[in-house]
Amino acid sequence: MTEKLYLNYLNKALSYYNSDDVFIKYFGNVPKSRDITFKNCLDHINNKNTEKKVILELGTSRSFTDGRFPGCNNNDVKYWEPNNHEKWDWSAGCFTRFFSELTDSKTHIHTVDISPHHINRCKTMTKKFKDKISYYVTSSENILNQIPEKSIDLLYLDTGDMTPIEFTAQLHLREAKIIVERNILKDEGIILIDDVKSCVPKEAGEKSDYGKAKYSIPYFLENGYEIVMGEYQFILKKNPNLINIYSFIESLKSNDSINIIECGGHMGKDTKKILEILPKCNLYCIEANKKLYNEYLLPLKHKYNNLHIFNIGLSDTNEEKTFYIDTDPRGDAGASSFLPANPLSALKHLVNIEKPITIKCVKLDDFINNNKIDIVNFLWLDVEQYEYTILNSCNTLSKIKYIYTEVNYRDFRLKGHRFKDIYNLLTNNNFVMLNAWSQGNKKNDWQANVLFKNKNY
């Protein structure tokens, strides 16, 4: 089959099961279908001028027909009609067949599945191209632990079922950790993750927009990968030049005293990590949410003598202010903010039920002075679109060496500021941007984490 025909079938596949309105309801837009992401990956492979190109597929092509026809996920080979393309399982992608037929002779595919039935079906569907494919009946984690370093050009991550989502999300995180720790992708290698913006988990009550990749994508972004396309599927690219933020913090080690301010301590994950990396630092952790402060940060305080915790908020004035806590039982308390959610935002689904409470606030200037901090080596801000307000009211930015802050490209809070406001503020105060870790595709980003450096240091 020609590339054009493949892409045409893939383009229509998602609409068989979900209307545009359903996607807009859950994600705020209609993600592009697999034809776009498959085409991007195909060009990536075919344009590489190397003698050997390797594709690793975790979760093989496993059905002879689409779910709209009899025989879906059935072992009976009578349901495989190689010349009746309309019946192929386009809603699952047909990845093995697509890439075995459309890549050049220098490409070899390793397809992996824990089910022997799935592998046998894949062998039937790809018989014509079997010389380009190696088939494995084993777990994804087992095969990943056998892959040599820097050997994969394209990794397709499609393991697990869509419900229950938590089991699959945890599996993806374990896979991601092996991929990163063993460094199996070549430099400039890419990862294609399937079903990220599937409506199935959303219909079952899942809050994250990343679905079964809700843990793996953030992990990849923290470990040298960037999102180059975020549609129904996500493409992540290995970027050797990206700084790992924890590695960067570790690089701050010095015989001198190191002072770190973390505003938005949340559940203490990053707090604990910083203390493990820099066991001799002075870490000042601020968390306005009393519940999180008591449940997660107080226990850490009892373990680390160099941890100083504060149940307050940073703001532009020293006074009590209204703090909006996200109380949705399915939600993330880290989505709480001094700014109420914007009811007109396409991202309003990220924050649901809010409970206003009153919190004591202090300006960043006064916090630094009250704690007798001469130099802030590292300031970490994650305060849900309130970062600009804190920084803009600070008259002692010159005392801060590095600022690592969450930024937003779209408004999901009322009166919130965007990336350009923070960028202009800091660059006008002698800071330079070192790096950005995206949380969305480059053409439609909504949030990222950005590292700035004070040029005086």
C-alpha positions in Angstrom: 0.0 0.0 0.0 1.2 3.5 -0.7 2.1 6.0 2.1 -0.7 8.2 0.9 -3.3 5.5 1.5 -1.9 4.6 4.9 -2.1 8.2 6.0 -5.6 8.6 4.7 -6.9 5.6 6.7 -5.1 6.8 9.8 -6.5 10.3 9.4 -10.1 9.0 9.7 -9.6 6.4 12.4 -10.2 8.5 15.6 -13.5 9.9 14.3 -15.0 6.4 14.3 -15.2 6.4 18.1 -15.1 10.0 19.3 -16.6 13.2 17.8 -14.8 16.5 17.8 -17.1 17.7 20.6 -15.9 15.0 22.9 -12.3 15.8 22.4 -13.0 19.5 22.9 -14.9 18.7 26.1 -12.0 16.8 27.6 -8.9 18.5 26.1 -10.1 21.9 24.9 -9.2 21.1 21.3 -9.2 18.3 18.7 -5.8 16.6 18.6 -4.4 15.6 15.2 -4.7 11.9 14.4 -1.9 9.3 14.1 -1.3 10.1 10.4 0.5 13.3 11.5 2.7 11.7 14.1 3.4 8.5 12.1 4.4 10.7 9.1 6.8 12.7 11.3 8.4 9.5 12.6 8.6 7.9 9.2 10.4 10.9 7.8 12.7 10.9 10.8 13.7 7.3 10.0 13.9 7.5 6.3 15.9 10.7 6.3 18.6 9.3 8.5 21.7 8.5 6.4 23.0 5.6 8.4 23.7 2.0 7.6 21.5 0.6 10.3 18.3 2.1 11.7 16.5 0.4 14.6 12.9 0.7 15.7 11.7 -0.8 19.0 8.0 -1.3 19.3 6.7 -2.0 22.8 3.2 -3.4 22.4 2.8 -5.1 19.0 0.0 -4.7 16.4 -2.5 -7.2 17.7 -5.8 -7.2 15.8 -6.7 -8.2 12.3 -9.7 -5.9 12.1 -11.0 -2.7 13.5 -13.5 -2.8 16.4 -16.3 -1.8 14.0 -16.1 -5.2 12.3 -16.3 -8.9 13.4 -13.0 -10.5 14.4 -11.4 -7.7 16.4 -8.7 -9.2 18.7 -9.6 -12.7 17.5 -7.0 -15.3 16.8 -8.7 -16.8 13.7 -6.7 -15.8 10.6 -9.9 -15.8 8.5 -10.4 -12.3 9.8 -7.2 -11.1 8.2 -8.0 -9.7 4.8 -4.8 -8.2 3.5 -6.5 -6.7 0.4 -9.5 -5.3 2.3 -7.8 -2.3 3.8 -11.0 -0.7 5.1 -11.3 -3.5 7.7 -7.7 -3.1 9.1 -7.4 -2.0 12.7 -6.7 1.7 11.9 -8.0 2.8 15.3 -5.1 1.0 16.9 -2.6 2.4 14.3 -1.2 -0.7 12.5 2.3 0.5 13.5 4.2 -2.7 12.7 2.7 -3.0 9.2 3.0 0.7 8.5 6.7 1.0 9.4 7.8 -2.4 8.0 6.3 -1.5 4.6 7.2 2.2 4.3 10.8 2.2 5.7 13.9 1.4 3.6 15.9 -1.8 3.6 18.4 -0.4 6.2 15.6 -0.3 8.9 14.9 -3.2 11.3 12.0 -3.4 13.6 12.0 -5.2 17.0 8.3 -5.7 18.1 7.6 -6.9 21.6 4.5 -8.2 23.4 3.8 -10.2 26.5 1.1 -12.2 24.7 2.0 -15.0 22.2 -1.4 -14.6 20.6 -0.7 -10.9 19.8 2.7 -11.7 18.3 1.3 -14.5 16.2 -1.4 -12.1 14.8 1.3 -9.6 14.1 3.4 -12.2 12.2 0.3 -13.0 10.1 -0.2 -9.3 9.2 3.5 -8.6 8.5 4.4 -11.9 6.8 5.4 -10.1 3.6 8.0 -8.0 5.5 9.1 -10.6 8.0 12.8 -10.2 7.0 12.7 -6.7 8.5 11.2 -7.7 11.8 12.2 -9.6 14.9 9.4 -10.8 17.1 9.6 -11.2 20.9 7.2 -12.7 23.4 8.4 -11.1 26.6 7.7 -8.1 28.8 8.7 -4.6 27.8 10.8 -4.2 30.9 12.7 -7.4 30.2 13.5 -6.4 26.6 14.5 -2.8 27.7 17.0 -4.2 30.2 18.7 -6.1 27.3 19.0 -3.2 24.8 22.5 -1.8 24.3 23.2 1.8 25.0 22.4 4.3 22.3 21.1 1.7 19.9 17.5 2.8 19.1 16.4 5.4 16.5 12.6 5.3 17.2 10.9 3.8 20.2 7.2 3.2 20.1 5.6 3.1 23.5 2.2 1.4 23.3 2.0 -1.1 26.3 -0.9 -1.6 28.6 -4.6 -1.0 28.4 -6.5 2.2 28.7 -8.4 1.1 31.8 -7.6 0.8 34.6 -5.3 3.7 33.7 -3.2 3.7 36.9 -1.6 0.3 36.3 -0.6 1.2 32.8 0.7 4.6 33.9 2.9 3.0 36.4 4.2 0.5 33.8 5.0 3.4 31.5 6.9 5.1 34.3 9.0 2.0 34.9 9.7 1.7 31.2 10.7 5.4 31.1 13.1 5.0 33.9 14.9 2.0 32.2 15.0 3.9 28.9 16.7 6.9 30.6 18.9 5.0 33.0 20.2 2.7 30.4 20.4 5.5 27.8 19.1 3.2 25.0 18.1 5.9 22.5 20.7 7.3 20.1 21.5 10.9 20.2 18.6 12.7 18.5 16.5 9.5 18.9 12.8 9.9 19.3 10.0 8.3 21.4 6.4 8.0 20.0 3.8 7.5 22.8 0.4 6.2 21.7 -3.0 7.1 23.2 -1.9 10.1 25.2 -5.0 12.1 24.5 -7.4 9.2 24.4 -10.9 10.0 25.7 -11.3 6.5 27.3 -9.5 7.4 30.6 -11.3 10.8 30.7 -14.6 9.0 30.5 -13.5 6.9 33.5 -12.7 10.0 35.6 -9.0 10.5 34.9 -7.9 14.1 35.4 -4.6 14.2 33.7 -4.4 15.2 30.0 -1.6 12.7 29.5 -3.6 9.6 30.2 -1.4 6.5 30.5 1.6 8.7 30.0 0.8 11.0 33.0 3.9 9.8 34.8 6.3 8.9 32.0 6.1 12.2 30.1 7.0 14.4 33.1 9.8 12.0 33.9 11.2 12.2 30.3 11.0 16.0 30.4 13.0 16.0 33.6 15.7 13.8 32.0 16.9 15.2 28.8 13.8 14.9 26.5 11.6 17.6 24.9 8.2 17.4 23.4 8.3 18.0 19.6 4.7 17.1 18.9 1.7 16.7 21.2 -1.4 15.5 19.6 -3.3 12.3 20.1 0.1 10.7 20.2 3.2 12.5 21.6 6.6 12.6 20.1 9.6 13.2 22.4 13.1 13.9 21.2 16.2 13.1 23.0 18.2 16.3 23.3 21.8 15.8 24.7 22.0 19.6 25.3 19.1 19.8 27.7 20.0 20.3 31.3 18.5 17.9 33.8 17.3 20.3 36.6 18.4 17.9 39.4 21.8 17.5 37.8 22.0 21.3 37.6 21.1 21.7 41.3 23.8 19.1 42.1 26.3 21.2 40.2 25.7 24.0 42.8 27.7 22.0 45.4 30.2 24.2 47.1 32.2 24.5 50.3 30.3 27.7 50.9 26.8 27.9 52.3 24.1 27.2 49.8 20.7 28.8 50.3 17.7 27.5 48.3 14.1 28.9 48.5 11.4 26.6 47.3 8.0 28.2 47.0 5.3 25.6 46.4 6.5 22.7 48.4 3.5 20.6 47.5 4.0 17.0 48.7 7.7 17.4 49.3 8.9 15.3 46.3 11.3 18.0 45.0 12.1 19.1 48.6 13.3 15.7 49.5 15.2 15.3 46.2 17.1 18.6 46.8 18.0 17.6 50.3 19.4 14.3 49.0 21.4 16.0 46.3 22.6 18.9 48.5 22.6 17.5 52.1 24.4 20.5 53.5 22.3 23.2 51.9 19.9 25.5 53.8 16.5 24.8 52.2 13.6 27.2 52.9 10.4 25.6 51.8 7.2 27.5 51.6 3.7 25.9 51.2 0.5 27.8 51.7 -1.8 24.7 51.8 -2.0 23.8 55.5 -3.0 20.2 54.7 0.0 19.6 52.5 2.2 21.4 54.9 1.1 19.1 57.8 1.0 15.8 55.9 4.1 16.0 53.8 6.5 18.8 54.9 6.4 18.4 58.7 7.6 14.8 58.6 10.5 15.9 56.4 11.3 18.6 58.8 11.7 16.0 61.6 14.2 14.2 59.4 16.3 17.1 58.0 17.7 19.7 60.4 18.7 22.0 57.5 15.1 22.1 56.2 13.1 25.3 57.2 9.4 25.1 56.5 6.8 27.9 56.4 3.0 27.7 56.1 2.7 31.1 54.4 2.5 32.5 50.9 4.8 34.7 49.0 3.0 37.7 47.5 3.4 41.4 46.6 2.3 42.7 50.1 2.7 41.6 53.7 -0.9 40.9 54.6 -3.5 38.1 54.7 -4.8 37.1 51.3 -7.4 34.7 49.8 -5.9 31.4 48.7 -8.0 29.1 46.4 -7.5 25.4 47.3 -8.4 22.8 44.6 -10.6 20.4 46.6 -11.7 18.1 43.8 -11.1 14.6 45.3 -9.8 13.5 41.9 -7.6 16.6 41.6 -4.1 17.7 42.5 -3.9 20.0 45.5 -0.9 21.5 43.8 -3.2 23.3 41.5 -4.2 25.7 44.3 -3.4 29.4 43.8 -3.8 32.9 45.0 -5.6 33.5 41.7 -9.0 32.0 41.1 -9.6 29.8 38.1 -10.6 31.4 34.8 -14.1 30.0 34.0 -13.7 31.0 30.4 -10.3 29.3 29.8 -10.0 26.2 27.6 -7.9 24.8 30.5 -10.7 25.3 33.1 -10.9 21.5 33.5 -7.5 21.5 35.2 -9.0 23.2 38.3 -12.4 22.2 39.4 -13.8 22.8 42.9 -12.1 25.7 44.7 -12.3 26.4 48.4 -11.2 30.0 49.4 -9.2 30.3 52.6 -7.2 33.1 54.2 -3.4 32.8 54.3 -0.7 35.0 55.8 1.6 36.4 53.0 5.0 38.0 52.9 7.0 39.7 50.2 10.0 37.8 48.8 12.3 40.8 49.9 11.1 40.5 53.5 11.3 36.7 53.5 15.0 36.9 52.5 15.7 39.6 55.0 13.8 38.0 57.9 15.7 34.8 57.5 19.0 36.7 57.2 19.8 35.2 53.8 22.7 37.1 52.1 22.6 35.2 48.8 19.9 33.0 47.3 21.7 30.4 45.3 18.5 28.9 43.8 14.9 30.1 43.8 12.3 27.5 42.8 8.8 29.0 42.1 5.7 26.8 41.3 2.7 28.9 42.4 0.2 28.5 39.6 0.5 31.7 37.5 1.3 33.9 40.5 5.1 33.8 39.9 5.2 37.2 38.2 3.4 38.9 41.1 6.1 37.6 43.5 9.0 38.5 41.3 7.7 41.9 40.2 7.4 43.1 43.8 10.9 42.0 44.7 13.6 44.7 45.0 16.4 42.3 45.8 16.5 40.2 42.6 20.2 41.0 42.5 20.7 38.7 45.5 19.4 35.7 43.6 21.7 33.7 41.4 19.3 31.3 39.7 15.5 31.3 39.3 13.7 28.2 38.2 10.0 29.0 37.6 6.9 27.6 36.2 5.5 29.8 33.3 2.3 29.8 31.4 1.6 30.5 27.7 -2.2 30.5 28.2 -4.4 31.9 30.9 -6.1 29.4 33.2 -6.2 31.9 36.1 -7.9 35.2 36.4 -5.4 38.1 36.2 -2.5 35.7 35.7 0.6 36.6 33.8 2.3 34.7 30.9 5.8 33.6 30.0 6.6 36.8 28.1 5.8 38.9 31.2 8.3 36.9 33.4 10.8 36.8 30.6 10.8 40.6 30.1 10.9 41.2 33.8 13.9 39.0 34.5 15.9 39.9 31.3 15.4 43.6 32.2 16.9 42.8 35.6 20.1 41.3 34.3 18.9 37.6 34.0 19.4 35.4 31.0 17.3 32.3 30.2 19.3 29.1 30.2 16.7 26.5 29.4 13.1 25.6 29.2 11.3 22.3 29.9 8.1 22.2 28.0 4.9 20.6 29.2 3.1 20.8 25.9 4.0 20.7 22.2 5.9 23.7 20.9 3.0 24.9 18.7 0.5 24.7 21.5 2.3 24.9 24.8 0.4 26.0 27.8 3.0 25.6 30.5 6.7 25.0 31.0 9.5 25.3 33.6 12.2 27.8 32.8 15.7 28.4 34.3 17.2 31.9 34.5 20.6 32.9 35.6 21.7 36.2 37.1 24.5 37.5 34.8 26.3 39.1 37.8 27.3 35.6 39.0 
